[in-house]
Amino acid sequence: MDALSDLLRIVRLTGAVFMDAEFTAPWCIGEPSGVEVCIQHLPDAKHVVIYHLVMEGGCEVALAGETPRSARAGELIVIPGGEAHALGSDLSRPRADGAKLVIQRGPDEAPQVRYGGGGAVTKMVCG
């Protein structure tokens, strides 16, 4: 069994929020802490794990005070403590407020995020 399967077997999940995200270069967004975002949908949320599954393209990700890291298609970014972070094709750009970019859709559809300058595409599933 791999480490992710072990983790999913042990962790007790009580709720989830998913988003369908598509960004086009150049782009940079700032994400608040997971509890700040999820409290709107899951009022009892106290501990949040954030993830970004890169489906196409790639991006840079950075937590405050840490060296940015790269993620490419097929890679999973996991932020276990749900800390605020930045994502983008260029983290030196001004950061758009990621929470304000979310487009709510029908009750059976995941919210969407569409943002960027029209260049190379990065697609993610976020939660």
N, C-alpha and C positions, 0 to 999 in steps of 0.2 A: 504494500500500500504506500502511496506517495504522501508527502507532508501535507498537501492541501486536503486530500481525502481524510487524513487523520484529524486535521483541524475542523473540517466540516462535521465530522462525526462527534466531536467533543463539544463544540460551541452550540449554545442554545440561542437560536435566532427567534426574535419575537416580532419582526416586521421588516419591511424592505421598501425602498423607493428606487425606481429605475428610470434612466433617461437615455434617449437616443440622441447622440451628439454628432454634429458634423461641423468641422472647422476648415477654413481655407486660408492659406498663408497670404500675408503675414497675420498672425493672431496671438493674443496673450490674454488670459483671463485670470482673475484672482478668485479663489474659492474660500468662503468663510469656513469656520469649523463645522464639522458634520452635525453636531448637536444643534447649532444655530439654524441650519437648513432643514433638518428633519423634524424639529419640534413642531413645525407647521402641520406636518402630515402625521407624525407620531408623537402626540403630546407627552407621552411617558418616557420618551427616549432619554437615556442617561449616558449610554456608551454607544458610540457609533464607529463603525469601520467603513471607510470610504474606499471605493475601487474605481478604476478606469481601465477597461479592457480595450486595448487598441486593436481595432479591426482592420484598419487600412491606414497607411501613411505612418506618421510618427510625431513625436513631440518631446519637449523638455518638461521636466517637473521639478519643483523646488519647494521645500519647506523653509520657513523663515530661518535665516542664519546657516543654512546648509548648502553644500555644493549642488548645483543642478545635476540631474541625471537624465539620460535619454531613454525613451521607450519607443519601440517599433511595432509594426503589425504582428499580432500574435502574442504580445507581451501584456502582462497584467501589472498595473500599478496598484499597490495596496497601502493604505495609510491607516494602520491599525488603531491609532488613537483619535482619528478623525480630525487632525489638526488642519488649520488653515494652510493653503498651499497655492502655488501658481502653476499653470500649464500654458504651453504655447509653442509656436514655431520659433519665436524669438522672445525670450524672457526679458530683454531690455526694453521692449515696447511698453507703453502705458497699459495697465491692466484693466480690462473691462470687468465689471461686476458680474461674475458668472451667474449668480442667483437671479439677477434681473433679466438674463437672456432666455430664461426657461419659458417655453410656450406650452401652456396646458392644452390638452386635447380631450377627446371623448373619454368616458369612464373606463373603457376597455383598451385604451391606447396609452403607451408610455409618453410622458412629456418629451418635448424636443428642445434641442438647442441648435441653432444655426447661426454661425458667426464667422467673420473673417474678411480678408481682402480680395478673394476671388482666385487665389493661386492654388498651389498643391493642396490636395484634400487629405484630411485626417478624419477618420470616423471612429467613434468610440461608443461603447455601452458603459454607462456610469451608474453608480449606485452607492 
